[in-house]
Amino acid sequence: MVGGARGEVARYASLLPKSGGSALLLGVAEGLLAEALVRRGVSITGVDPSQRMLARAEETRAGPEGEVVKPPE
């Protein structure tokens, strides 16, 4: 991936409005893109089949807003 994870975050974030709105992230992974979008005022619903990635996304989350929904075991 060119530019690493941070480069990808910037690229995808640039495709969305400057603030507000909502987005569904399929494969939320560590939550880096989700976090960048939340900081821009975007409401995020993130989905990932990996329990490990959802746990990482939970750690990445900056504030108490939002919820990480874990799939059934």
LONULUM-509093 format. One line per 3 residues: number of its first residue (from 1); for each residue x, y, z of C-alpha. Coordinates in steps of 0.02 Angstrom, whole numbers, plus 50000, padded with zeros to 5 digits. Layout:
BEGIN
NUM> X/Y/Z  ...
END
This chain:
BEGIN
1> 50000/50000/50000  50077/50164/49945  50096/50285/50090
4> 50054/50152/50219  49898/50154/50325  49905/50342/50355
7> 49914/50374/50167  49761/50264/50142  49668/50356/50279
10> 49703/50524/50198  49654/50460/50026  49487/50388/50081
13> 49447/50532/50198  49473/50652/50054  49331/50569/49958
16> 49202/50614/50090  49124/50781/50139  49230/50893/50249
19> 49114/50862/50397  48955/50774/50446  48865/50632/50362
22> 48883/50448/50393  48986/50303/50325  48984/50114/50333
25> 49158/50039/50342  49166/49858/50290  49327/49786/50358
28> 49356/49921/50488  49520/49835/50541  49614/49937/50673
31> 49495/50084/50656  49620/50210/50586  49505/50268/50446
34> 49355/50265/50562  49446/50374/50687  49500/50500/50555
37> 49321/50514/50493  49248/50530/50668  49366/50675/50697
40> 49287/50756/50542  49113/50736/50615  49063/50581/50516
43> 48955/50452/50603  49034/50281/50576  48969/50104/50578
46> 49116/49985/50564  49105/49799/50525  49245/49671/50532
49> 49239/49481/50545  49395/49477/50653  49374/49488/50842
52> 49556/49542/50854  49531/49688/50733  49373/49743/50824
55> 49470/49745/50987  49604/49852/50904  49470/49969/50835
58> 49401/49987/51011  49575/50038/51072  49593/50163/50930
61> 49428/50250/50967  49463/50424/51038  49304/50457/51134
64> 49158/50374/51219  49043/50405/51069  48998/50259/50960
67> 49000/50075/50990  49100/49929/50928  48981/49786/50894
70> 49062/49615/50904  48998/49468/50803  48934/49315/50895
73> 49068/49190/50941
END
